[in-house]
Amino acid sequence: MDNSLLDRAHGLVRESFLAGSGPGGQNANKVATEVQLRVNVVALGLSPEVFARLKELAGSKLTGSGDLLITARVHRTQDANRTAARAKLDEMLTAAHQQPKKRAKTRLNRAGKTQRLKAKKARGDIKSKRGKVSGADW
């Protein structure tokens, strides 16, 4: 992934600052330090595979209109939260660009196959003995 995509993403960012939620104390509900970034992912022009991976990573953070919402409220200052939110955006975009490893198919040898079938047969025998008791012998 190249830095030009990250630069374009940072250029499309719209920021808004919110007052923190939760209990008060020491300016928690009075100062708007929580930052919310909104980036239109469709405008970035990502390839379909990368967009699908980003959609999977983002989950509910991706709106129906293609906006990615990222919030940061960990720090006490706007600047630190802004930096943290942009770092989250960078991390999400780089993770979406990494292709997952191909799964190597494993093959079972003949001995393993017969062992598995024997175990299935034994388990089936155990389960078949669990049913209702038939006959009035008791």
Solvent accessible surface area in square Angstrom, and as a share of the most:
residue,aa,sasa,rsa
1,M,99,0.44
2,D,86,0.44
3,N,110,0.56
4,S,59,0.38
5,L,7,0.03
6,L,27,0.13
7,D,96,0.50
8,R,123,0.45
9,A,0,0.00
10,H,48,0.21
11,G,66,0.63
12,L,69,0.34
13,V,21,0.12
14,R,136,0.50
15,E,61,0.27
16,S,48,0.31
17,F,63,0.26
18,L,72,0.36
19,A,57,0.44
20,G,20,0.19
21,S,94,0.60
22,G,47,0.46
23,P,126,0.79
24,G,50,0.48
25,G,53,0.51
26,Q,154,0.69
27,N,82,0.42
28,A,39,0.31
29,N,75,0.38
30,K,160,0.68
31,V,65,0.38
32,A,35,0.27
33,T,27,0.16
34,E,11,0.05
35,V,0,0.00
36,Q,42,0.19
37,L,0,0.00
38,R,76,0.28
39,V,0,0.00
40,N,50,0.26
41,V,1,0.01
42,V,94,0.54
43,A,62,0.48
44,L,1,0.01
45,G,64,0.61
46,L,30,0.15
47,S,50,0.32
48,P,106,0.67
49,E,105,0.47
50,V,13,0.07
51,F,62,0.26
52,A,58,0.45
53,R,53,0.19
54,L,0,0.00
55,K,117,0.49
56,E,146,0.65
57,L,91,0.45
58,A,5,0.04
59,G,46,0.44
60,S,116,0.75
61,K,96,0.41
62,L,26,0.13
63,T,45,0.26
64,G,93,0.89
65,S,85,0.55
66,G,6,0.06
67,D,14,0.07
68,L,1,0.00
69,L,40,0.20
70,I,4,0.02
71,T,46,0.27
72,A,2,0.01
73,R,134,0.49
74,V,121,0.70
75,H,84,0.37
76,R,192,0.70
77,T,77,0.45
78,Q,70,0.31
79,D,91,0.47
80,A,35,0.27
81,N,0,0.00
82,R,73,0.27
83,T,86,0.50
84,A,25,0.19
85,A,0,0.00
86,R,64,0.23
87,A,55,0.43
88,K,85,0.36
89,L,1,0.00
90,D,40,0.21
91,E,124,0.56
92,M,28,0.12
93,L,1,0.00
94,T,49,0.29
95,A,41,0.32
96,A,0,0.00
97,H,55,0.24
98,Q,128,0.57
99,Q,144,0.64
100,P,100,0.63
101,K,197,0.84
102,K,195,0.82
103,R,189,0.69
104,A,83,0.65
105,K,180,0.76
106,T,118,0.69
107,R,227,0.83
108,L,96,0.48
109,N,102,0.52
110,R,201,0.73
111,A,70,0.54
112,G,18,0.18
113,K,99,0.42
114,T,68,0.39
115,Q,130,0.58
116,R,117,0.43
117,L,91,0.45
118,K,149,0.63
119,A,64,0.50
120,K,119,0.50
121,K,139,0.59
122,A,53,0.41
123,R,120,0.44
124,G,36,0.35
125,D,64,0.33
126,I,92,0.47
127,K,107,0.45
128,S,85,0.55
129,K,168,0.71
130,R,149,0.54
131,G,57,0.55
132,K,201,0.85
133,V,116,0.67
134,S,102,0.66
135,G,57,0.54
136,A,101,0.79
137,D,140,0.72
138,W,238,0.83
